[in-house]
Each structure stands twice: as C-alpha cells, then as structure tokens.
Amino acid sequence: MSLDNAPDEVKLAVDLIMLLETHNIPVETALGALEIVRQDFLRKQQEATAGGVE
C-alpha cells in the first residue's frame, strides 16, 4: 500500500510511528509525549484563531 496519495496527517502519523518503534520507545512514554505535543498544538491553534501568530 502506497502513502503517495494519503493525506499529510496520515503520512506524518506513519513517520512518527516508525520513529518511535525504531527507537524502541515504551508505549507509555510515547503516549505521554504525544499528549504533550497534542496539548501544545491545541494551544497554538487556539492562539491562532484568537488573533495570535501561528
């Protein structure tokens, strides 16, 4: 299956999964880190929609 026509978020997700698995990151560590990243990007999104800079 090719990712050539996949949406960018799917391509990024696959890259992140490969990176985490290649480095044998424990599941709980990966999930914790991803939640931190998620919260950071949600904050940036809120700031951008409130007139902040993205």
PQR file of N, CA, C, O and H, with PARSE charges and radii, in Angstrom:
ATOM      1  N   MET A   1       0.842  -1.186   0.000 -0.4000 1.5000
ATOM      2  CA  MET A   1       0.000   0.000   0.000 -0.0000 2.0000
ATOM      3  C   MET A   1       0.881   1.241   0.000  0.5500 1.7000
ATOM      4  O   MET A   1       1.809   1.351   0.801 -0.5500 1.4000
ATOM      5  N   SER A   2       0.595   2.152  -0.878 -0.4000 1.5000
ATOM      6  CA  SER A   2       1.400   3.350  -1.030 -0.0000 2.0000
ATOM      7  C   SER A   2       0.788   4.511  -0.258  0.5500 1.7000
ATOM      8  O   SER A   2      -0.431   4.652  -0.166 -0.5500 1.4000
ATOM      9  H   SER A   2      -0.160   2.062  -1.529  0.4000 1.0000
ATOM     10  N   LEU A   3       1.659   5.325   0.286 -0.4000 1.5000
ATOM     11  CA  LEU A   3       1.219   6.520   1.002 -0.0000 2.0000
ATOM     12  C   LEU A   3       1.234   7.755   0.113  0.5500 1.7000
ATOM     13  O   LEU A   3       0.931   8.857   0.572 -0.5500 1.4000
ATOM     14  H   LEU A   3       2.650   5.211   0.212  0.4000 1.0000
ATOM     15  N   ASP A   4       1.581   7.580  -1.139 -0.4000 1.5000
ATOM     16  CA  ASP A   4       1.729   8.721  -2.043 -0.0000 2.0000
ATOM     17  C   ASP A   4       0.482   9.604  -2.072  0.5500 1.7000
ATOM     18  O   ASP A   4       0.594  10.830  -2.102 -0.5500 1.4000
ATOM     19  H   ASP A   4       1.827   6.685  -1.512  0.4000 1.0000
ATOM     20  N   ASN A   5      -0.683   9.001  -2.063 -0.4000 1.5000
ATOM     21  CA  ASN A   5      -1.916   9.773  -2.153 -0.0000 2.0000
ATOM     22  C   ASN A   5      -2.603   9.967  -0.806  0.5500 1.7000
ATOM     23  O   ASN A   5      -3.711  10.501  -0.741 -0.5500 1.4000
ATOM     24  H   ASN A   5      -0.773   8.006  -2.038  0.4000 1.0000
ATOM     25  N   ALA A   6      -1.951   9.535   0.260 -0.4000 1.5000
ATOM     26  CA  ALA A   6      -2.542   9.663   1.591 -0.0000 2.0000
ATOM     27  C   ALA A   6      -2.507  11.117   2.051  0.5500 1.7000
ATOM     28  O   ALA A   6      -1.641  11.880   1.624 -0.5500 1.4000
ATOM     29  H   ALA A   6      -1.052   9.101   0.207  0.4000 1.0000
ATOM     30  N   PRO A   7      -3.434  11.504   2.911 -0.5600 1.5000
ATOM     31  CA  PRO A   7      -3.400  12.858   3.476  0.2800 2.0000
ATOM     32  C   PRO A   7      -2.108  13.074   4.280  0.5500 1.7000
ATOM     33  O   PRO A   7      -1.507  12.123   4.779 -0.5500 1.4000
ATOM     34  N   ASP A   8      -1.704  14.317   4.391 -0.4000 1.5000
ATOM     35  CA  ASP A   8      -0.461  14.644   5.097 -0.0000 2.0000
ATOM     36  C   ASP A   8      -0.454  14.131   6.532  0.5500 1.7000
ATOM     37  O   ASP A   8       0.583  13.684   7.022 -0.5500 1.4000
ATOM     38  H   ASP A   8      -2.192  15.089   3.985  0.4000 1.0000
ATOM     39  N   GLU A   9      -1.604  14.189   7.215 -0.4000 1.5000
ATOM     40  CA  GLU A   9      -1.630  13.734   8.608 -0.0000 2.0000
ATOM     41  C   GLU A   9      -1.383  12.229   8.707  0.5500 1.7000
ATOM     42  O   GLU A   9      -0.811  11.768   9.695 -0.5500 1.4000
ATOM     43  H   GLU A   9      -2.446  14.552   6.817  0.4000 1.0000
ATOM     44  N   VAL A  10      -1.798  11.465   7.715 -0.4000 1.5000
ATOM     45  CA  VAL A  10      -1.536  10.024   7.707 -0.0000 2.0000
ATOM     46  C   VAL A  10      -0.046   9.777   7.476  0.5500 1.7000
ATOM     47  O   VAL A  10       0.555   8.928   8.133 -0.5500 1.4000
ATOM     48  H   VAL A  10      -2.262  11.840   6.913  0.4000 1.0000
ATOM     49  N   LYS A  11       0.540  10.515   6.550 -0.4000 1.5000
ATOM     50  CA  LYS A  11       1.976  10.376   6.285 -0.0000 2.0000
ATOM     51  C   LYS A  11       2.792  10.710   7.532  0.5500 1.7000
ATOM     52  O   LYS A  11       3.740  10.002   7.869 -0.5500 1.4000
ATOM     53  H   LYS A  11       0.051  11.205   6.016  0.4000 1.0000
ATOM     54  N   LEU A  12       2.416  11.791   8.211 -0.4000 1.5000
ATOM     55  CA  LEU A  12       3.129  12.179   9.420 -0.0000 2.0000
ATOM     56  C   LEU A  12       2.944  11.130  10.512  0.5500 1.7000
ATOM     57  O   LEU A  12       3.901  10.797  11.212 -0.5500 1.4000
ATOM     58  H   LEU A  12       1.645  12.366   7.937  0.4000 1.0000
ATOM     59  N   ALA A  13       1.743  10.612  10.666 -0.4000 1.5000
ATOM     60  CA  ALA A  13       1.484   9.578  11.673 -0.0000 2.0000
ATOM     61  C   ALA A  13       2.348   8.351  11.417  0.5500 1.7000
ATOM     62  O   ALA A  13       2.922   7.792  12.352 -0.5500 1.4000
ATOM     63  H   ALA A  13       0.966  10.883  10.097  0.4000 1.0000
ATOM     64  N   VAL A  14       2.446   7.933  10.178 -0.4000 1.5000
ATOM     65  CA  VAL A  14       3.276   6.769   9.840 -0.0000 2.0000
ATOM     66  C   VAL A  14       4.738   7.054  10.168  0.5500 1.7000
ATOM     67  O   VAL A  14       5.424   6.199  10.726 -0.5500 1.4000
ATOM     68  H   VAL A  14       1.980   8.387   9.419  0.4000 1.0000
ATOM     69  N   ASP A  15       5.214   8.237   9.830 -0.4000 1.5000
ATOM     70  CA  ASP A  15       6.600   8.607  10.146 -0.0000 2.0000
ATOM     71  C   ASP A  15       6.845   8.590  11.654  0.5500 1.7000
ATOM     72  O   ASP A  15       7.875   8.094  12.111 -0.5500 1.4000
ATOM     73  H   ASP A  15       4.656   8.932   9.377  0.4000 1.0000
ATOM     74  N   LEU A  16       5.910   9.127  12.419 -0.4000 1.5000
ATOM     75  CA  LEU A  16       6.069   9.162  13.872 -0.0000 2.0000
ATOM     76  C   LEU A  16       6.065   7.752  14.459  0.5500 1.7000
ATOM     77  O   LEU A  16       6.872   7.439  15.335 -0.5500 1.4000
ATOM     78  H   LEU A  16       5.074   9.530  12.047  0.4000 1.0000
ATOM     79  N   ILE A  17       5.165   6.909  13.983 -0.4000 1.5000
ATOM     80  CA  ILE A  17       5.110   5.524  14.455 -0.0000 2.0000
ATOM     81  C   ILE A  17       6.428   4.821  14.165  0.5500 1.7000
ATOM     82  O   ILE A  17       6.979   4.142  15.032 -0.5500 1.4000
ATOM     83  H   ILE A  17       4.510   7.163  13.272  0.4000 1.0000
ATOM     84  N   MET A  18       6.929   4.984  12.958 -0.4000 1.5000
ATOM     85  CA  MET A  18       8.197   4.349  12.590 -0.0000 2.0000
ATOM     86  C   MET A  18       9.342   4.856  13.471  0.5500 1.7000
ATOM     87  O   MET A  18      10.182   4.070  13.910 -0.5500 1.4000
ATOM     88  H   MET A  18       6.482   5.536  12.254  0.4000 1.0000
ATOM     89  N   LEU A  19       9.376   6.158  13.728 -0.4000 1.5000
ATOM     90  CA  LEU A  19      10.420   6.737  14.564 -0.0000 2.0000
ATOM     91  C   LEU A  19      10.364   6.166  15.980  0.5500 1.7000
ATOM     92  O   LEU A  19      11.383   5.759  16.538 -0.5500 1.4000
ATOM     93  H   LEU A  19       8.693   6.796  13.371  0.4000 1.0000
ATOM     94  N   LEU A  20       9.172   6.141  16.548 -0.4000 1.5000
ATOM     95  CA  LEU A  20       9.019   5.645  17.916 -0.0000 2.0000
ATOM     96  C   LEU A  20       9.342   4.155  18.007  0.5500 1.7000
ATOM     97  O   LEU A  20       9.995   3.717  18.954 -0.5500 1.4000
ATOM     98  H   LEU A  20       8.344   6.472  16.095  0.4000 1.0000
ATOM     99  N   GLU A  21       8.892   3.385  17.037 -0.4000 1.5000
ATOM    100  CA  GLU A  21       9.156   1.945  17.063 -0.0000 2.0000
ATOM    101  C   GLU A  21      10.621   1.633  16.798  0.5500 1.7000
ATOM    102  O   GLU A  21      11.180   0.724  17.411 -0.5500 1.4000
ATOM    103  H   GLU A  21       8.361   3.741  16.268  0.4000 1.0000
ATOM    104  N   THR A  22      11.247   2.371  15.896 -0.4000 1.5000
ATOM    105  CA  THR A  22      12.658   2.155  15.579 -0.0000 2.0000
ATOM    106  C   THR A  22      13.539   2.377  16.805  0.5500 1.7000
ATOM    107  O   THR A  22      14.552   1.700  16.986 -0.5500 1.4000
ATOM    108  H   THR A  22      10.793   3.109  15.398  0.4000 1.0000
ATOM    109  N   HIS A  23      13.143   3.329  17.641 -0.4000 1.5000
ATOM    110  CA  HIS A  23      13.928   3.660  18.833 -0.0000 2.0000
ATOM    111  C   HIS A  23      13.428   2.930  20.080  0.5500 1.7000
ATOM    112  O   HIS A  23      13.849   3.226  21.198 -0.5500 1.4000
ATOM    113  H   HIS A  23      12.320   3.879  17.494  0.4000 1.0000
ATOM    114  N   ASN A  24      12.522   1.969  19.867 -0.4000 1.5000
ATOM    115  CA  ASN A  24      12.013   1.143  20.965 -0.0000 2.0000
ATOM    116  C   ASN A  24      11.502   1.968  22.146  0.5500 1.7000
ATOM    117  O   ASN A  24      11.769   1.651  23.305 -0.5500 1.4000
ATOM    118  H   ASN A  24      12.180   1.729  18.959  0.4000 1.0000
ATOM    119  N   ILE A  25      10.773   3.017  21.831 -0.4000 1.5000
ATOM    120  CA  ILE A  25      10.202   3.874  22.871 -0.0000 2.0000
ATOM    121  C   ILE A  25       9.059   3.115  23.541  0.5500 1.7000
ATOM    122  O   ILE A  25       8.175   2.602  22.854 -0.5500 1.4000
ATOM    123  H   ILE A  25      10.556   3.275  20.890  0.4000 1.0000
ATOM    124  N   PRO A  26       9.063   3.035  24.870 -0.5600 1.5000
ATOM    125  CA  PRO A  26       7.968   2.353  25.554  0.2800 2.0000
ATOM    126  C   PRO A  26       6.627   3.029  25.251  0.5500 1.7000
ATOM    127  O   PRO A  26       6.556   4.244  25.065 -0.5500 1.4000
ATOM    128  N   VAL A  27       5.579   2.223  25.205 -0.4000 1.5000
ATOM    129  CA  VAL A  27       4.256   2.727  24.843 -0.0000 2.0000
ATOM    130  C   VAL A  27       3.824   3.881  25.750  0.5500 1.7000
ATOM    131  O   VAL A  27       3.351   4.903  25.254 -0.5500 1.4000
ATOM    132  H   VAL A  27       5.637   1.236  25.356  0.4000 1.0000
ATOM    133  N   GLU A  28       3.977   3.739  27.041 -0.4000 1.5000
ATOM    134  CA  GLU A  28       3.537   4.797  27.965 -0.0000 2.0000
ATOM    135  C   GLU A  28       4.325   6.085  27.756  0.5500 1.7000
ATOM    136  O   GLU A  28       3.765   7.176  27.860 -0.5500 1.4000
ATOM    137  H   GLU A  28       4.362   2.908  27.443  0.4000 1.0000
ATOM    138  N   THR A  29       5.608   5.969  27.465 -0.4000 1.5000
ATOM    139  CA  THR A  29       6.434   7.144  27.192 -0.0000 2.0000
ATOM    140  C   THR A  29       5.964   7.834  25.917  0.5500 1.7000
ATOM    141  O   THR A  29       5.832   9.057  25.881 -0.5500 1.4000
ATOM    142  H   THR A  29       6.062   5.083  27.380  0.4000 1.0000
ATOM    143  N   ALA A  30       5.714   7.054  24.877 -0.4000 1.5000
ATOM    144  CA  ALA A  30       5.256   7.610  23.605 -0.0000 2.0000
ATOM    145  C   ALA A  30       3.909   8.298  23.769  0.5500 1.7000
ATOM    146  O   ALA A  30       3.709   9.405  23.271 -0.5500 1.4000
ATOM    147  H   ALA A  30       5.822   6.060  24.906  0.4000 1.0000
ATOM    148  N   LEU A  31       2.983   7.642  24.467 -0.4000 1.5000
ATOM    149  CA  LEU A  31       1.660   8.240  24.661 -0.0000 2.0000
ATOM    150  C   LEU A  31       1.735   9.522  25.477  0.5500 1.7000
ATOM    151  O   LEU A  31       1.035  10.489  25.176 -0.5500 1.4000
ATOM    152  H   LEU A  31       3.146   6.743  24.872  0.4000 1.0000
ATOM    153  N   GLY A  32       2.568   9.539  26.495 -0.4000 1.5000
ATOM    154  CA  GLY A  32       2.748  10.751  27.290 -0.0000 2.0000
ATOM    155  C   GLY A  32       3.318  11.889  26.466  0.5500 1.7000
ATOM    156  O   GLY A  32       2.854  13.026  26.554 -0.5500 1.4000
ATOM    157  H   GLY A  32       3.136   8.753  26.739  0.4000 1.0000
ATOM    158  N   ALA A  33       4.320  11.579  25.667 -0.4000 1.5000
ATOM    159  CA  ALA A  33       4.941  12.597  24.824 -0.0000 2.0000
ATOM    160  C   ALA A  33       3.955  13.109  23.774  0.5500 1.7000
ATOM    161  O   ALA A  33       3.889  14.308  23.506 -0.5500 1.4000
ATOM    162  H   ALA A  33       4.697  10.656  25.595  0.4000 1.0000
ATOM    163  N   LEU A  34       3.194  12.196  23.187 -0.4000 1.5000
ATOM    164  CA  LEU A  34       2.213  12.609  22.174 -0.0000 2.0000
ATOM    165  C   LEU A  34       1.127  13.497  22.779  0.5500 1.7000
ATOM    166  O   LEU A  34       0.638  14.413  22.117 -0.5500 1.4000
ATOM    167  H   LEU A  34       3.247  11.222  23.404  0.4000 1.0000
ATOM    168  N   GLU A  35       0.753  13.237  24.014 -0.4000 1.5000
ATOM    169  CA  GLU A  35      -0.244  14.088  24.674 -0.0000 2.0000
ATOM    170  C   GLU A  35       0.314  15.489  24.916  0.5500 1.7000
ATOM    171  O   GLU A  35      -0.403  16.479  24.768 -0.5500 1.4000
ATOM    172  H   GLU A  35       1.151  12.494  24.552  0.4000 1.0000
ATOM    173  N   ILE A  36       1.575  15.571  25.281 -0.4000 1.5000
ATOM    174  CA  ILE A  36       2.219  16.886  25.445 -0.0000 2.0000
ATOM    175  C   ILE A  36       2.226  17.633  24.116  0.5500 1.7000
ATOM    176  O   ILE A  36       1.909  18.821  24.062 -0.5500 1.4000
ATOM    177  H   ILE A  36       2.157  14.767  25.401  0.4000 1.0000
ATOM    178  N   VAL A  37       2.586  16.937  23.055 -0.4000 1.5000
ATOM    179  CA  VAL A  37       2.601  17.546  21.717 -0.0000 2.0000
ATOM    180  C   VAL A  37       1.193  17.988  21.331  0.5500 1.7000
ATOM    181  O   VAL A  37       1.003  19.087  20.811 -0.5500 1.4000
ATOM    182  H   VAL A  37       2.844  15.972  23.099  0.4000 1.0000
ATOM    183  N   ARG A  38       0.210  17.132  21.585 -0.4000 1.5000
ATOM    184  CA  ARG A  38      -1.191  17.457  21.263 -0.0000 2.0000
ATOM    185  C   ARG A  38      -1.628  18.725  21.983  0.5500 1.7000
ATOM    186  O   ARG A  38      -2.207  19.620  21.367 -0.5500 1.4000
ATOM    187  H   ARG A  38       0.364  16.239  22.008  0.4000 1.0000
ATOM    188  N   GLN A  39      -1.358  18.809  23.272 -0.4000 1.5000
ATOM    189  CA  GLN A  39      -1.748  19.989  24.045 -0.0000 2.0000
ATOM    190  C   GLN A  39      -1.050  21.244  23.527  0.5500 1.7000
ATOM    191  O   GLN A  39      -1.658  22.312  23.459 -0.5500 1.4000
ATOM    192  H   GLN A  39      -0.888  18.082  23.773  0.4000 1.0000
ATOM    193  N   ASP A  40       0.216  21.116  23.166 -0.4000 1.5000
ATOM    194  CA  ASP A  40       0.963  22.259  22.644 -0.0000 2.0000
ATOM    195  C   ASP A  40       0.358  22.760  21.333  0.5500 1.7000
ATOM    196  O   ASP A  40       0.214  23.966  21.134 -0.5500 1.4000
ATOM    197  H   ASP A  40       0.710  20.248  23.221  0.4000 1.0000
ATOM    198  N   PHE A  41       0.009  21.839  20.448 -0.4000 1.5000
ATOM    199  CA  PHE A  41      -0.558  22.246  19.166 -0.0000 2.0000
ATOM    200  C   PHE A  41      -1.987  22.766  19.313  0.5500 1.7000
ATOM    201  O   PHE A  41      -2.400  23.654  18.567 -0.5500 1.4000
ATOM    202  H   PHE A  41       0.126  20.859  20.610  0.4000 1.0000
ATOM    203  N   LEU A  42      -2.740  22.225  20.262 -0.4000 1.5000
ATOM    204  CA  LEU A  42      -4.073  22.770  20.523 -0.0000 2.0000
ATOM    205  C   LEU A  42      -3.975  24.208  21.023  0.5500 1.7000
ATOM    206  O   LEU A  42      -4.766  25.066  20.630 -0.5500 1.4000
ATOM    207  H   LEU A  42      -2.404  21.504  20.867  0.4000 1.0000
ATOM    208  N   ARG A  43      -2.987  24.467  21.903 -0.4000 1.5000
ATOM    209  CA  ARG A  43      -2.779  25.826  22.403 -0.0000 2.0000
ATOM    210  C   ARG A  43      -2.405  26.766  21.261  0.5500 1.7000
ATOM    211  O   ARG A  43      -2.916  27.883  21.177 -0.5500 1.4000
ATOM    212  H   ARG A  43      -2.345  23.770  22.222  0.4000 1.0000
ATOM    213  N   LYS A  44      -1.524  26.318  20.396 -0.4000 1.5000
ATOM    214  CA  LYS A  44      -1.114  27.145  19.260 -0.0000 2.0000
ATOM    215  C   LYS A  44      -2.292  27.408  18.331  0.5500 1.7000
ATOM    216  O   LYS A  44      -2.430  28.511  17.802 -0.5500 1.4000
ATOM    217  H   LYS A  44      -1.108  25.411  20.464  0.4000 1.0000
ATOM    218  N   GLN A  45      -3.135  26.408  18.131 -0.4000 1.5000
ATOM    219  CA  GLN A  45      -4.317  26.571  17.293 -0.0000 2.0000
ATOM    220  C   GLN A  45      -5.277  27.591  17.904  0.5500 1.7000
ATOM    221  O   GLN A  45      -5.826  28.437  17.197 -0.5500 1.4000
ATOM    222  H   GLN A  45      -3.023  25.513  18.561  0.4000 1.0000
ATOM    223  N   GLN A  46      -5.474  27.506  19.213 -0.4000 1.5000
ATOM    224  CA  GLN A  46      -6.355  28.456  19.896 -0.0000 2.0000
ATOM    225  C   GLN A  46      -5.806  29.875  19.803  0.5500 1.7000
ATOM    226  O   GLN A  46      -6.561  30.820  19.575 -0.5500 1.4000
ATOM    227  H   GLN A  46      -5.029  26.819  19.786  0.4000 1.0000
ATOM    228  N   GLU A  47      -4.521  30.026  19.976 -0.4000 1.5000
ATOM    229  CA  GLU A  47      -3.901  31.341  19.863 -0.0000 2.0000
ATOM    230  C   GLU A  47      -4.055  31.902  18.456  0.5500 1.7000
ATOM    231  O   GLU A  47      -4.303  33.095  18.276 -0.5500 1.4000
ATOM    232  H   GLU A  47      -3.907  29.258  20.161  0.4000 1.0000
ATOM    233  N   ALA A  48      -3.908  31.038  17.469 -0.4000 1.5000
ATOM    234  CA  ALA A  48      -4.018  31.488  16.080 -0.0000 2.0000
ATOM    235  C   ALA A  48      -5.442  31.931  15.758  0.5500 1.7000
ATOM    236  O   ALA A  48      -5.646  32.920  15.055 -0.5500 1.4000
ATOM    237  H   ALA A  48      -3.707  30.070  17.616  0.4000 1.0000
ATOM    238  N   THR A  49      -6.418  31.201  16.272 -0.4000 1.5000
ATOM    239  CA  THR A  49      -7.817  31.567  15.998 -0.0000 2.0000
ATOM    240  C   THR A  49      -8.256  32.784  16.810  0.5500 1.7000
ATOM    241  O   THR A  49      -9.242  33.442  16.476 -0.5500 1.4000
ATOM    242  H   THR A  49      -6.252  30.398  16.843  0.4000 1.0000
ATOM    243  N   ALA A  50      -7.511  33.076  17.880 -0.4000 1.5000
ATOM    244  CA  ALA A  50      -7.831  34.237  18.709 -0.0000 2.0000
ATOM    245  C   ALA A  50      -7.059  35.477  18.247  0.5500 1.7000
ATOM    246  O   ALA A  50      -7.068  36.507  18.920 -0.5500 1.4000
ATOM    247  H   ALA A  50      -6.710  32.541  18.151  0.4000 1.0000
ATOM    248  N   GLY A  51      -6.409  35.371  17.126 -0.4000 1.5000
ATOM    249  CA  GLY A  51      -5.685  36.513  16.580 -0.0000 2.0000
ATOM    250  C   GLY A  51      -4.205  36.500  16.860  0.5500 1.7000
ATOM    251  O   GLY A  51      -3.506  37.458  16.531 -0.5500 1.4000
ATOM    252  H   GLY A  51      -6.401  34.534  16.579  0.4000 1.0000
ATOM    253  N   GLY A  52      -3.703  35.419  17.468 -0.4000 1.5000
ATOM    254  CA  GLY A  52      -2.289  35.285  17.718 -0.0000 2.0000
ATOM    255  C   GLY A  52      -1.541  34.908  16.458  0.5500 1.7000
ATOM    256  O   GLY A  52      -2.122  34.830  15.375 -0.5500 1.4000
ATOM    257  H   GLY A  52      -4.271  34.640  17.735  0.4000 1.0000
ATOM    258  N   VAL A  53      -0.274  34.678  16.603 -0.4000 1.5000
ATOM    259  CA  VAL A  53       0.563  34.295  15.471 -0.0000 2.0000
ATOM    260  C   VAL A  53       0.745  32.799  15.500  0.5500 1.7000
ATOM    261  O   VAL A  53       1.005  32.227  16.559 -0.5500 1.4000
ATOM    262  H   VAL A  53       0.198  34.740  17.483  0.4000 1.0000
ATOM    263  N   GLU A  54       0.614  32.154  14.356 -0.4000 1.5000
ATOM    264  CA  GLU A  54       0.781  30.698  14.249 -0.0000 2.0000
ATOM    265  C   GLU A  54       2.219  30.326  14.079  0.5500 1.7000
ATOM    266  O   GLU A  54       2.541  29.142  13.972 -0.5500 1.4000
ATOM    267  H   GLU A  54       0.403  32.619  13.496  0.4000 1.0000
TER
END
